């Protein structure tokens, strides 16, 4: 009874052990196929994660780095009151001097005009006393340019405009020559050639 039971059981156990022994090499071979994959995983795990790049603080730009584009602000100095006052007084004096010079020029110019007008009036009166104009049917005009020396004598006499009538032209010329010598012209009225430049014009309405 015991033998009969062990026999089938023992046979079954032997068959299972044989199957296990037969499949063990194949299991080892299959398990060996996974080793490279595990090795690859191990290799990948050896690489460390990349470190984050260190932040670099921006450099401060100095005046030397920027060059001439950066100009240091200048500190404004308060003006010295004494210097300011002296400058104002100097400008006031210069302005007063300019005004005095302008006034002097105006007075001199006015005096020159009055003197010139007075001397011309004297010449006119003297020539009119010698001028006897004939009566003409039509208007006329004649002019002479005359230079009078410092002593009142005629230096040059030139007819610049003719009346168209010889008798009038010659009569006016004789009146001028007969009026000389004239009164000595004022020194301030003499030109570069030490002569007074006069223009004598004759018109019918100016005849006596």
Buried (B, 14 or more C-beta within 10 A) or exposed (E): EEEEEEEEEEEEEEEEEEEEEEEEEEEEEEEEEEEEEEEEEEEEEEEEEEEEEEEEEEEEEEEEEEEEEEEEEEEEEEEEEEEEEEEEEEEEEEEEEEEEEEEEEEEEEEEEEEBBEEBBEEBBEBBBEBBEBEEBEEEBBBBBBBBBBBEBEBEEBEBEBBBEBEEBBEBBBEBBEEBBEBEBBBEEBBEEEEBBBBEBEBEBEEEE
